[in-house]
Amino acid sequence: MREKPKKIMKKFKFINNQSLKEFKALPDVIQKRFANDLNAICQDKAPFSKFKHLKESVGVGAIELIENGRPAYRTIYVAKFNNTVYILHSFTKTTNGVDKKAMATAKKRHKQMMREVES
């Protein structure tokens, strides 16, 4: 009888202290919901929340967790590299369209993550 290979559970990491502060600033219920999503992602499962790929606006592997409402909340992460789920940015969405400032922040942090991954 062959043993199943053990799955390596991904760890998660905030790309910088500011991304951790942003996540902790989300309302408790949203924070818990996104934390459950990130935990599922670390186990190679799909998130429970709605999500959207942001390859074009942020970078390769970037995914946005979505919690709609008034206000709406978002967390952007990448789970493609080093068996790690990198949390790039969390924010309250107040516009109906694309939040250009938030996308610019996520894109900058994606570049920071790529430098870390490549080193």
KOLGU-4560 file (N, C-alpha, C; in nm, 3 decimals, padded with zeros to 5 digits):
<recs>
<n_xx: 00.083 n_yy: -00.118 n_zz: 00.000 ca_xx: 00.000 ca_yy: 00.000 ca_zz: 00.000 c_xx: 00.088 c_yy: 00.125 c_zz: 00.000 mol: A seq: 1 type: MET>
<n_xx: 00.065 n_yy: 00.211 n_zz: -00.098 ca_xx: 00.146 ca_yy: 00.333 ca_zz: -00.107 c_xx: 00.084 c_yy: 00.444 c_zz: -00.025 mol: A seq: 2 type: ARG>
<n_xx: 00.173 n_yy: 00.519 n_zz: 00.037 ca_xx: 00.127 ca_yy: 00.636 ca_zz: 00.114 c_xx: 00.101 c_yy: 00.752 c_zz: 00.019 mol: A seq: 3 type: GLU>
<n_xx: -00.004 n_yy: 00.825 n_zz: 00.050 ca_xx: -00.032 ca_yy: 00.947 ca_zz: -00.027 c_xx: 00.076 c_yy: 01.049 c_zz: 00.003 mol: A seq: 4 type: LYS>
<n_xx: 00.122 n_yy: 01.119 n_zz: -00.099 ca_xx: 00.219 ca_yy: 01.225 ca_zz: -00.069 c_xx: 00.152 c_yy: 01.333 c_zz: 00.013 mol: A seq: 5 type: PRO>
<n_xx: 00.225 n_yy: 01.382 n_zz: 00.113 ca_xx: 00.169 ca_yy: 01.488 ca_zz: 00.198 c_xx: 00.161 c_yy: 01.617 c_zz: 00.120 mol: A seq: 6 type: LYS>
<n_xx: 00.046 n_yy: 01.683 n_zz: 00.132 ca_xx: 00.031 ca_yy: 01.814 ca_zz: 00.070 c_xx: 00.101 c_yy: 01.917 c_zz: 00.155 mol: A seq: 7 type: LYS>
<n_xx: 00.173 n_yy: 02.003 n_zz: 00.089 ca_xx: 00.239 ca_yy: 02.111 ca_zz: 00.161 c_xx: 00.140 c_yy: 02.225 c_zz: 00.172 mol: A seq: 8 type: ILE>
<n_xx: 00.111 n_yy: 02.260 n_zz: 00.296 ca_xx: 00.019 ca_yy: 02.372 ca_zz: 00.317 c_xx: 00.095 c_yy: 02.502 c_zz: 00.298 mol: A seq: 9 type: MET>
<n_xx: 00.035 n_yy: 02.592 n_zz: 00.223 ca_xx: 00.098 ca_yy: 02.722 ca_zz: 00.201 c_xx: 00.091 c_yy: 02.804 c_zz: 00.328 mol: A seq: 10 type: LYS>
<n_xx: 00.190 n_yy: 02.887 n_zz: 00.346 ca_xx: 00.186 ca_yy: 02.983 ca_zz: 00.456 c_xx: 00.134 c_yy: 03.115 c_zz: 00.398 mol: A seq: 11 type: LYS>
<n_xx: 00.097 n_yy: 03.206 n_zz: 00.485 ca_xx: 00.063 ca_yy: 03.336 ca_zz: 00.428 c_xx: 00.141 c_yy: 03.445 c_zz: 00.496 mol: A seq: 12 type: PHE>
<n_xx: 00.163 n_yy: 03.549 n_zz: 00.418 ca_xx: 00.254 ca_yy: 03.655 ca_zz: 00.460 c_xx: 00.202 c_yy: 03.788 c_zz: 00.409 mol: A seq: 13 type: LYS>
<n_xx: 00.202 n_yy: 03.887 n_zz: 00.496 ca_xx: 00.171 ca_yy: 04.023 ca_zz: 00.454 c_xx: 00.298 c_yy: 04.079 c_zz: 00.391 mol: A seq: 14 type: PHE>
<n_xx: 00.285 n_yy: 04.143 n_zz: 00.276 ca_xx: 00.402 ca_yy: 04.190 ca_zz: 00.201 c_xx: 00.479 c_yy: 04.297 c_zz: 00.279 mol: A seq: 15 type: ILE>
<n_xx: 00.409 n_yy: 04.373 n_zz: 00.363 ca_xx: 00.477 ca_yy: 04.471 ca_zz: 00.448 c_xx: 00.386 c_yy: 04.503 c_zz: 00.568 mol: A seq: 16 type: ASN>
<n_xx: 00.437 n_yy: 04.583 n_zz: 00.659 ca_xx: 00.360 ca_yy: 04.616 ca_zz: 00.780 c_xx: 00.231 c_yy: 04.691 c_zz: 00.747 mol: A seq: 17 type: ASN>
<n_xx: 00.236 n_yy: 04.775 n_zz: 00.645 ca_xx: 00.117 ca_yy: 04.852 ca_zz: 00.607 c_xx: 00.005 c_yy: 04.759 c_zz: 00.561 mol: A seq: 18 type: GLN>
<n_xx: 00.038 n_yy: 04.654 n_zz: 00.487 ca_xx: -00.067 ca_yy: 04.562 ca_zz: 00.440 c_xx: -00.131 c_yy: 04.488 c_zz: 00.558 mol: A seq: 19 type: SER>
<n_xx: -00.053 n_yy: 04.460 n_zz: 00.662 ca_xx: -00.108 ca_yy: 04.399 ca_zz: 00.784 c_xx: -00.201 c_yy: 04.498 c_zz: 00.855 mol: A seq: 20 type: LEU>
<n_xx: -00.158 n_yy: 04.624 n_zz: 00.867 ca_xx: -00.242 ca_yy: 04.727 ca_zz: 00.931 c_xx: -00.375 c_yy: 04.744 c_zz: 00.856 mol: A seq: 21 type: LYS>
<n_xx: -00.367 n_yy: 04.745 n_zz: 00.723 ca_xx: -00.489 ca_yy: 04.760 ca_zz: 00.642 c_xx: -00.586 c_yy: 04.644 c_zz: 00.666 mol: A seq: 22 type: GLU>
<n_xx: -00.531 n_yy: 04.523 n_zz: 00.671 ca_xx: -00.615 ca_yy: 04.404 ca_zz: 00.692 c_xx: -00.682 c_yy: 04.413 c_zz: 00.830 mol: A seq: 23 type: PHE>
<n_xx: -00.603 n_yy: 04.451 n_zz: 00.931 ca_xx: -00.657 ca_yy: 04.460 ca_zz: 01.067 c_xx: -00.756 c_yy: 04.575 c_zz: 01.083 mol: A seq: 24 type: LYS>
<n_xx: -00.753 n_yy: 04.672 n_zz: 00.991 ca_xx: -00.846 ca_yy: 04.785 ca_zz: 00.997 c_xx: -00.983 c_yy: 04.751 c_zz: 00.939 mol: A seq: 25 type: ALA>
<n_xx: -00.993 n_yy: 04.637 n_zz: 00.869 ca_xx: -01.123 ca_yy: 04.595 ca_zz: 00.816 c_xx: -01.216 c_yy: 04.563 c_zz: 00.933 mol: A seq: 26 type: LEU>
<n_xx: -01.347 n_yy: 04.579 n_zz: 00.916 ca_xx: -01.440 ca_yy: 04.539 ca_zz: 01.023 c_xx: -01.421 c_yy: 04.391 c_zz: 01.059 mol: A seq: 27 type: PRO>
<n_xx: -01.441 n_yy: 04.358 n_zz: 01.185 ca_xx: -01.415 ca_yy: 04.222 ca_zz: 01.233 c_xx: -01.480 c_yy: 04.113 c_zz: 01.147 mol: A seq: 28 type: ASP>
<n_xx: -01.606 n_yy: 04.132 n_zz: 01.112 ca_xx: -01.676 ca_yy: 04.029 ca_zz: 01.036 c_xx: -01.613 c_yy: 04.009 c_zz: 00.897 mol: A seq: 29 type: VAL>
<n_xx: -01.569 n_yy: 04.117 n_zz: 00.835 ca_xx: -01.504 ca_yy: 04.110 ca_zz: 00.703 c_xx: -01.366 c_yy: 04.048 c_zz: 00.718 mol: A seq: 30 type: ILE>
<n_xx: -01.294 n_yy: 04.091 n_zz: 00.819 ca_xx: -01.162 ca_yy: 04.037 ca_zz: 00.847 c_xx: -01.168 c_yy: 03.884 c_zz: 00.865 mol: A seq: 31 type: GLN>
<n_xx: -01.266 n_yy: 03.838 n_zz: 00.941 ca_xx: -01.282 ca_yy: 03.693 ca_zz: 00.964 c_xx: -01.318 c_yy: 03.621 c_zz: 00.834 mol: A seq: 32 type: LYS>
<n_xx: -01.405 n_yy: 03.682 n_zz: 00.756 ca_xx: -01.446 ca_yy: 03.621 ca_zz: 00.629 c_xx: -01.325 c_yy: 03.606 c_zz: 00.536 mol: A seq: 33 type: ARG>
<n_xx: -01.248 n_yy: 03.714 n_zz: 00.521 ca_xx: -01.130 ca_yy: 03.708 ca_zz: 00.434 c_xx: -01.023 c_yy: 03.614 c_zz: 00.493 mol: A seq: 34 type: PHE>
<n_xx: -01.010 n_yy: 03.610 n_zz: 00.625 ca_xx: -00.915 ca_yy: 03.518 ca_zz: 00.689 c_xx: -00.954 c_yy: 03.372 c_zz: 00.658 mol: A seq: 35 type: ALA>
<n_xx: -01.083 n_yy: 03.342 n_zz: 00.660 ca_xx: -01.129 ca_yy: 03.207 ca_zz: 00.623 c_xx: -01.096 c_yy: 03.177 c_zz: 00.477 mol: A seq: 36 type: ASN>
<n_xx: -01.114 n_yy: 03.277 n_zz: 00.391 ca_xx: -01.079 ca_yy: 03.261 ca_zz: 00.249 c_xx: -00.929 c_yy: 03.230 c_zz: 00.235 mol: A seq: 37 type: ASP>
<n_xx: -00.847 n_yy: 03.309 n_zz: 00.303 ca_xx: -00.702 ca_yy: 03.292 ca_zz: 00.292 c_xx: -00.658 c_yy: 03.158 c_zz: 00.349 mol: A seq: 38 type: LEU>
<n_xx: -00.723 n_yy: 03.113 n_zz: 00.454 ca_xx: -00.694 ca_yy: 02.981 ca_zz: 00.510 c_xx: -00.727 c_yy: 02.871 c_zz: 00.408 mol: A seq: 39 type: ASN>
<n_xx: -00.840 n_yy: 02.882 n_zz: 00.342 ca_xx: -00.877 ca_yy: 02.785 ca_zz: 00.238 c_xx: -00.774 c_yy: 02.787 c_zz: 00.125 mol: A seq: 40 type: ALA>
<n_xx: -00.734 n_yy: 02.906 n_zz: 00.084 ca_xx: -00.635 ca_yy: 02.920 ca_zz: -00.023 c_xx: -00.503 c_yy: 02.854 c_zz: 00.017 mol: A seq: 41 type: ILE>
<n_xx: -00.464 n_yy: 02.869 n_zz: 00.142 ca_xx: -00.341 ca_yy: 02.805 ca_zz: 00.192 c_xx: -00.350 c_yy: 02.653 c_zz: 00.182 mol: A seq: 42 type: CYS>
<n_xx: -00.471 n_yy: 02.600 n_zz: 00.181 ca_xx: -00.492 ca_yy: 02.455 ca_zz: 00.170 c_xx: -00.525 c_yy: 02.413 c_zz: 00.027 mol: A seq: 43 type: GLN>
<n_xx: -00.494 n_yy: 02.501 n_zz: -00.069 ca_xx: -00.520 ca_yy: 02.477 ca_zz: -00.212 c_xx: -00.668 c_yy: 02.457 c_zz: -00.242 mol: A seq: 44 type: ASP>
<n_xx: -00.752 n_yy: 02.525 n_zz: -00.167 ca_xx: -00.897 ca_yy: 02.524 ca_zz: -00.193 c_xx: -00.938 c_yy: 02.660 c_zz: -00.245 mol: A seq: 45 type: LYS>
<n_xx: -01.055 n_yy: 02.666 n_zz: -00.305 ca_xx: -01.107 ca_yy: 02.793 ca_zz: -00.355 c_xx: -01.156 c_yy: 02.879 c_zz: -00.239 mol: A seq: 46 type: ALA>
<n_xx: -01.145 n_yy: 03.011 n_zz: -00.251 ca_xx: -01.200 ca_yy: 03.098 ca_zz: -00.146 c_xx: -01.353 c_yy: 03.089 c_zz: -00.145 mol: A seq: 47 type: PRO>
<n_xx: -01.412 n_yy: 03.120 n_zz: -00.031 ca_xx: -01.558 ca_yy: 03.117 ca_zz: -00.018 c_xx: -01.620 c_yy: 03.244 c_zz: -00.076 mol: A seq: 48 type: PHE>
<n_xx: -01.547 n_yy: 03.355 n_zz: -00.064 ca_xx: -01.596 ca_yy: 03.483 ca_zz: -00.115 c_xx: -01.585 c_yy: 03.488 c_zz: -00.267 mol: A seq: 49 type: SER>
<n_xx: -01.657 n_yy: 03.583 n_zz: -00.326 ca_xx: -01.638 ca_yy: 03.609 ca_zz: -00.469 c_xx: -01.496 c_yy: 03.658 c_zz: -00.488 mol: A seq: 50 type: LYS>
<n_xx: -01.441 n_yy: 03.633 n_zz: -00.606 ca_xx: -01.306 ca_yy: 03.680 ca_zz: -00.634 c_xx: -01.291 c_yy: 03.712 c_zz: -00.782 mol: A seq: 51 type: PHE>
<n_xx: -01.186 n_yy: 03.788 n_zz: -00.812 ca_xx: -01.160 ca_yy: 03.829 ca_zz: -00.949 c_xx: -01.009 c_yy: 03.833 c_zz: -00.972 mol: A seq: 52 type: LYS>
<n_xx: -00.966 n_yy: 03.783 n_zz: -01.088 ca_xx: -00.824 ca_yy: 03.788 ca_zz: -01.125 c_xx: -00.788 c_yy: 03.930 c_zz: -01.171 mol: A seq: 53 type: HIS>
<n_xx: -00.671 n_yy: 03.976 n_zz: -01.129 ca_xx: -00.627 ca_yy: 04.113 ca_zz: -01.160 c_xx: -00.494 c_yy: 04.114 c_zz: -01.235 mol: A seq: 54 type: LEU>
<n_xx: -00.474 n_yy: 04.016 n_zz: -01.321 ca_xx: -00.347 ca_yy: 04.006 ca_zz: -01.394 c_xx: -00.314 c_yy: 04.135 c_zz: -01.469 mol: A seq: 55 type: LYS>
<n_xx: -00.413 n_yy: 04.190 n_zz: -01.537 ca_xx: -00.389 ca_yy: 04.310 ca_zz: -01.619 c_xx: -00.361 c_yy: 04.434 c_zz: -01.535 mol: A seq: 56 type: GLU>
<n_xx: -00.439 n_yy: 04.456 n_zz: -01.429 ca_xx: -00.426 ca_yy: 04.581 ca_zz: -01.354 c_xx: -00.323 c_yy: 04.577 c_zz: -01.242 mol: A seq: 57 type: SER>
<n_xx: -00.291 n_yy: 04.457 n_zz: -01.188 ca_xx: -00.197 ca_yy: 04.449 ca_zz: -01.076 c_xx: -00.073 c_yy: 04.368 c_zz: -01.114 mol: A seq: 58 type: VAL>
<n_xx: -00.092 n_yy: 04.246 n_zz: -01.163 ca_xx: 00.021 ca_yy: 04.163 ca_zz: -01.201 c_xx: -00.014 c_yy: 04.015 c_zz: -01.200 mol: A seq: 59 type: GLY>
<n_xx: 00.080 n_yy: 03.934 n_zz: -01.246 ca_xx: 00.060 ca_yy: 03.789 ca_zz: -01.257 c_xx: 00.021 c_yy: 03.729 c_zz: -01.122 mol: A seq: 60 type: VAL>
<n_xx: -00.089 n_yy: 03.654 n_zz: -01.122 ca_xx: -00.133 ca_yy: 03.583 ca_zz: -01.003 c_xx: -00.213 c_yy: 03.664 c_zz: -00.904 mol: A seq: 61 type: GLY>
<n_xx: -00.231 n_yy: 03.792 n_zz: -00.928 ca_xx: -00.304 ca_yy: 03.876 ca_zz: -00.833 c_xx: -00.454 c_yy: 03.846 c_zz: -00.840 mol: A seq: 62 type: ALA>
<n_xx: -00.513 n_yy: 03.828 n_zz: -00.722 ca_xx: -00.655 ca_yy: 03.796 ca_zz: -00.711 c_xx: -00.716 c_yy: 03.886 c_zz: -00.603 mol: A seq: 63 type: ILE>
<n_xx: -00.835 n_yy: 03.935 n_zz: -00.633 ca_xx: -00.907 ca_yy: 04.025 ca_zz: -00.542 c_xx: -01.023 c_yy: 03.950 c_zz: -00.478 mol: A seq: 64 type: GLU>
<n_xx: -01.023 n_yy: 03.942 n_zz: -00.345 ca_xx: -01.138 ca_yy: 03.890 ca_zz: -00.272 c_xx: -01.240 c_yy: 04.003 c_zz: -00.262 mol: A seq: 65 type: LEU>
<n_xx: -01.367 n_yy: 03.970 n_zz: -00.283 ca_xx: -01.471 ca_yy: 04.072 ca_zz: -00.296 c_xx: -01.581 c_yy: 04.051 c_zz: -00.192 mol: A seq: 66 type: ILE>
<n_xx: -01.610 n_yy: 04.156 n_zz: -00.119 ca_xx: -01.727 ca_yy: 04.159 ca_zz: -00.030 c_xx: -01.804 c_yy: 04.285 c_zz: -00.064 mol: A seq: 67 type: GLU>
<n_xx: -01.912 n_yy: 04.269 n_zz: -00.138 ca_xx: -01.991 ca_yy: 04.384 ca_zz: -00.182 c_xx: -02.086 c_yy: 04.431 c_zz: -00.073 mol: A seq: 68 type: ASN>
<n_xx: -02.130 n_yy: 04.552 n_zz: -00.084 ca_xx: -02.220 ca_yy: 04.614 ca_zz: 00.012 c_xx: -02.191 c_yy: 04.763 c_zz: 00.013 mol: A seq: 69 type: GLY>
<n_xx: -02.244 n_yy: 04.829 n_zz: 00.112 ca_xx: -02.218 ca_yy: 04.973 ca_zz: 00.128 c_xx: -02.163 c_yy: 04.996 c_zz: 00.266 mol: A seq: 70 type: ARG>
<n_xx: -02.033 n_yy: 05.013 n_zz: 00.283 ca_xx: -01.931 ca_yy: 05.009 ca_zz: 00.178 c_xx: -01.894 c_yy: 04.866 c_zz: 00.139 mol: A seq: 71 type: PRO>
<n_xx: -01.814 n_yy: 04.853 n_zz: 00.036 ca_xx: -01.762 ca_yy: 04.724 ca_zz: -00.009 c_xx: -01.617 c_yy: 04.711 c_zz: 00.039 mol: A seq: 72 type: ALA>
<n_xx: -01.570 n_yy: 04.587 n_zz: 00.050 ca_xx: -01.435 ca_yy: 04.562 ca_zz: 00.100 c_xx: -01.360 c_yy: 04.471 c_zz: 00.003 mol: A seq: 73 type: TYR>
<n_xx: -01.229 n_yy: 04.488 n_zz: -00.001 ca_xx: -01.145 ca_yy: 04.409 ca_zz: -00.089 c_xx: -01.014 c_yy: 04.372 c_zz: -00.019 mol: A seq: 74 type: ARG>
<n_xx: -00.962 n_yy: 04.254 n_zz: -00.051 ca_xx: -00.826 ca_yy: 04.215 ca_zz: -00.016 c_xx: -00.765 c_yy: 04.155 c_zz: -00.141 mol: A seq: 75 type: THR>
<n_xx: -00.644 n_yy: 04.199 n_zz: -00.174 ca_xx: -00.575 ca_yy: 04.150 ca_zz: -00.293 c_xx: -00.458 c_yy: 04.064 c_zz: -00.247 mol: A seq: 76 type: ILE>
<n_xx: -00.447 n_yy: 03.945 n_zz: -00.306 ca_xx: -00.341 ca_yy: 03.852 ca_zz: -00.268 c_xx: -00.284 c_yy: 03.784 c_zz: -00.393 mol: A seq: 77 type: TYR>
<n_xx: -00.169 n_yy: 03.717 n_zz: -00.373 ca_xx: -00.107 ca_yy: 03.635 ca_zz: -00.477 c_xx: -00.066 c_yy: 03.504 c_zz: -00.411 mol: A seq: 78 type: VAL>
<n_xx: -00.101 n_yy: 03.391 n_zz: -00.473 ca_xx: -00.070 ca_yy: 03.259 ca_zz: -00.415 c_xx: 00.012 c_yy: 03.171 c_zz: -00.510 mol: A seq: 79 type: ALA>
<n_xx: 00.089 n_yy: 03.230 n_zz: -00.598 ca_xx: 00.161 ca_yy: 03.155 ca_zz: -00.700 c_xx: 00.305 c_yy: 03.120 c_zz: -00.666 mol: A seq: 80 type: LYS>
<n_xx: 00.365 n_yy: 03.186 n_zz: -00.569 ca_xx: 00.510 ca_yy: 03.177 ca_zz: -00.551 c_xx: 00.550 c_yy: 03.128 c_zz: -00.413 mol: A seq: 81 type: PHE>
<n_xx: 00.656 n_yy: 03.046 n_zz: -00.410 ca_xx: 00.722 ca_yy: 03.003 ca_zz: -00.285 c_xx: 00.628 c_yy: 02.938 c_zz: -00.182 mol: A seq: 82 type: ASN>
<n_xx: 00.523 n_yy: 02.869 n_zz: -00.227 ca_xx: 00.428 ca_yy: 02.810 ca_zz: -00.132 c_xx: 00.378 c_yy: 02.912 c_zz: -00.030 mol: A seq: 83 type: ASN>
<n_xx: 00.359 n_yy: 03.034 n_zz: -00.075 ca_xx: 00.318 ca_yy: 03.143 ca_zz: 00.013 c_xx: 00.203 c_yy: 03.219 c_zz: -00.050 mol: A seq: 84 type: THR>
<n_xx: 00.107 n_yy: 03.256 n_zz: 00.033 ca_xx: -00.001 ca_yy: 03.345 ca_zz: -00.007 c_xx: 00.039 c_yy: 03.484 c_zz: 00.042 mol: A seq: 85 type: VAL>
<n_xx: 00.072 n_yy: 03.571 n_zz: -00.052 ca_xx: 00.115 ca_yy: 03.707 ca_zz: -00.019 c_xx: -00.007 c_yy: 03.800 c_zz: -00.018 mol: A seq: 86 type: TYR>
<n_xx: -00.031 n_yy: 03.866 n_zz: 00.095 ca_xx: -00.140 ca_yy: 03.963 ca_zz: 00.102 c_xx: -00.079 c_yy: 04.100 c_zz: 00.067 mol: A seq: 87 type: ILE>
<n_xx: -00.130 n_yy: 04.158 n_zz: -00.042 ca_xx: -00.073 ca_yy: 04.282 ca_zz: -00.093 c_xx: -00.144 c_yy: 04.406 c_zz: -00.039 mol: A seq: 88 type: LEU>
<n_xx: -00.278 n_yy: 04.401 n_zz: -00.035 ca_xx: -00.352 ca_yy: 04.524 ca_zz: -00.003 c_xx: -00.494 c_yy: 04.489 c_zz: 00.040 mol: A seq: 89 type: HIS>
<n_xx: -00.545 n_yy: 04.560 n_zz: 00.139 ca_xx: -00.685 ca_yy: 04.549 ca_zz: 00.183 c_xx: -00.740 c_yy: 04.690 c_zz: 00.193 mol: A seq: 90 type: SER>
<n_xx: -00.865 n_yy: 04.706 n_zz: 00.150 ca_xx: -00.920 ca_yy: 04.841 ca_zz: 00.150 c_xx: -01.072 c_yy: 04.840 c_zz: 00.147 mol: A seq: 91 type: PHE>
<n_xx: -01.127 n_yy: 04.955 n_zz: 00.183 ca_xx: -01.270 ca_yy: 04.980 ca_zz: 00.173 c_xx: -01.293 c_yy: 05.046 c_zz: 00.038 mol: A seq: 92 type: THR>
<n_xx: -01.382 n_yy: 04.989 n_zz: -00.040 ca_xx: -01.410 ca_yy: 05.041 ca_zz: -00.174 c_xx: -01.530 c_yy: 05.134 c_zz: -00.166 mol: A seq: 93 type: LYS>
<n_xx: -01.510 n_yy: 05.257 n_zz: -00.209 ca_xx: -01.617 ca_yy: 05.356 ca_zz: -00.199 c_xx: -01.668 c_yy: 05.404 c_zz: -00.334 mol: A seq: 94 type: THR>
<n_xx: -01.602 n_yy: 05.364 n_zz: -00.442 ca_xx: -01.645 ca_yy: 05.405 ca_zz: -00.576 c_xx: -01.709 c_yy: 05.287 c_zz: -00.648 mol: A seq: 95 type: THR>
<n_xx: -01.792 n_yy: 05.316 n_zz: -00.748 ca_xx: -01.853 ca_yy: 05.209 ca_zz: -00.826 c_xx: -01.756 c_yy: 05.151 c_zz: -00.929 mol: A seq: 96 type: ASN>
<n_xx: -01.666 n_yy: 05.233 n_zz: -00.978 ca_xx: -01.571 ca_yy: 05.187 ca_zz: -01.078 c_xx: -01.447 c_yy: 05.128 c_zz: -01.014 mol: A seq: 97 type: GLY>
<n_xx: -01.341 n_yy: 05.119 n_zz: -01.092 ca_xx: -01.213 ca_yy: 05.070 ca_zz: -01.043 c_xx: -01.153 c_yy: 05.174 c_zz: -00.950 mol: A seq: 98 type: VAL>
<n_xx: -01.106 n_yy: 05.130 n_zz: -00.835 ca_xx: -01.038 ca_yy: 05.220 ca_zz: -00.741 c_xx: -00.892 c_yy: 05.229 c_zz: -00.785 mol: A seq: 99 type: ASP>
<n_xx: -00.862 n_yy: 05.331 n_zz: -00.864 ca_xx: -00.729 ca_yy: 05.344 ca_zz: -00.927 c_xx: -00.617 c_yy: 05.357 c_zz: -00.824 mol: A seq: 100 type: LYS>
<n_xx: -00.643 n_yy: 05.428 n_zz: -00.716 ca_xx: -00.541 ca_yy: 05.444 ca_zz: -00.612 c_xx: -00.509 c_yy: 05.308 c_zz: -00.548 mol: A seq: 101 type: LYS>
<n_xx: -00.613 n_yy: 05.231 n_zz: -00.517 ca_xx: -00.593 ca_yy: 05.099 ca_zz: -00.457 c_xx: -00.519 c_yy: 05.006 c_zz: -00.552 mol: A seq: 102 type: ALA>
<n_xx: -00.554 n_yy: 05.011 n_zz: -00.681 ca_xx: -00.486 ca_yy: 04.926 ca_zz: -00.780 c_xx: -00.340 c_yy: 04.967 c_zz: -00.795 mol: A seq: 103 type: MET>
<n_xx: -00.311 n_yy: 05.096 n_zz: -00.788 ca_xx: -00.172 ca_yy: 05.143 ca_zz: -00.796 c_xx: -00.092 c_yy: 05.094 c_zz: -00.676 mol: A seq: 104 type: ALA>
<n_xx: -00.153 n_yy: 05.098 n_zz: -00.558 ca_xx: -00.087 ca_yy: 05.048 ca_zz: -00.437 c_xx: -00.059 c_yy: 04.899 c_zz: -00.450 mol: A seq: 105 type: THR>
<n_xx: -00.158 n_yy: 04.823 n_zz: -00.495 ca_xx: -00.142 ca_yy: 04.678 ca_zz: -00.512 c_xx: -00.034 c_yy: 04.647 c_zz: -00.615 mol: A seq: 106 type: ALA>
<n_xx: -00.032 n_yy: 04.723 n_zz: -00.723 ca_xx: 00.068 ca_yy: 04.701 ca_zz: -00.830 c_xx: 00.210 c_yy: 04.726 c_zz: -00.776 mol: A seq: 107 type: LYS>
<n_xx: 00.226 n_yy: 04.834 n_zz: -00.698 ca_xx: 00.356 ca_yy: 04.866 ca_zz: -00.639 c_xx: 00.401 c_yy: 04.752 c_zz: -00.546 mol: A seq: 108 type: LYS>
<n_xx: 00.308 n_yy: 04.702 n_zz: -00.468 ca_xx: 00.341 ca_yy: 04.594 ca_zz: -00.374 c_xx: 00.364 c_yy: 04.462 c_zz: -00.447 mol: A seq: 109 type: ARG>
<n_xx: 00.297 n_yy: 04.443 n_zz: -00.560 ca_xx: 00.322 ca_yy: 04.324 ca_zz: -00.642 c_xx: 00.467 c_yy: 04.325 c_zz: -00.691 mol: A seq: 110 type: HIS>
<n_xx: 00.515 n_yy: 04.442 n_zz: -00.733 ca_xx: 00.655 ca_yy: 04.455 ca_zz: -00.776 c_xx: 00.750 c_yy: 04.424 c_zz: -00.660 mol: A seq: 111 type: LYS>
<n_xx: 00.716 n_yy: 04.473 n_zz: -00.542 ca_xx: 00.796 ca_yy: 04.445 ca_zz: -00.422 c_xx: 00.799 c_yy: 04.294 c_zz: -00.395 mol: A seq: 112 type: GLN>
<n_xx: 00.684 n_yy: 04.228 n_zz: -00.406 ca_xx: 00.674 ca_yy: 04.084 ca_zz: -00.385 c_xx: 00.760 c_yy: 04.010 c_zz: -00.489 mol: A seq: 113 type: MET>
<n_xx: 00.754 n_yy: 04.053 n_zz: -00.615 ca_xx: 00.831 ca_yy: 03.986 ca_zz: -00.720 c_xx: 00.982 c_yy: 03.999 c_zz: -00.693 mol: A seq: 114 type: MET>
<n_xx: 01.026 n_yy: 04.114 n_zz: -00.643 ca_xx: 01.168 ca_yy: 04.130 ca_zz: -00.608 c_xx: 01.206 c_yy: 04.029 c_zz: -00.499 mol: A seq: 115 type: ARG>
<n_xx: 01.117 n_yy: 04.014 n_zz: -00.401 ca_xx: 01.142 ca_yy: 03.919 ca_zz: -00.291 c_xx: 01.144 c_yy: 03.775 c_zz: -00.343 mol: A seq: 116 type: GLU>
<n_xx: 01.051 n_yy: 03.742 n_zz: -00.430 ca_xx: 01.040 ca_yy: 03.606 ca_zz: -00.485 c_xx: 01.164 c_yy: 03.571 c_zz: -00.568 mol: A seq: 117 type: VAL>
<n_xx: 01.212 n_yy: 03.669 n_zz: -00.642 ca_xx: 01.324 ca_yy: 03.645 ca_zz: -00.734 c_xx: 01.460 c_yy: 03.647 c_zz: -00.666 mol: A seq: 118 type: GLU>
<n_xx: 01.466 n_yy: 03.696 n_zz: -00.542 ca_xx: 01.597 ca_yy: 03.703 ca_zz: -00.475 c_xx: 01.634 c_yy: 03.573 c_zz: -00.406 mol: A seq: 119 type: SER>
</recs>
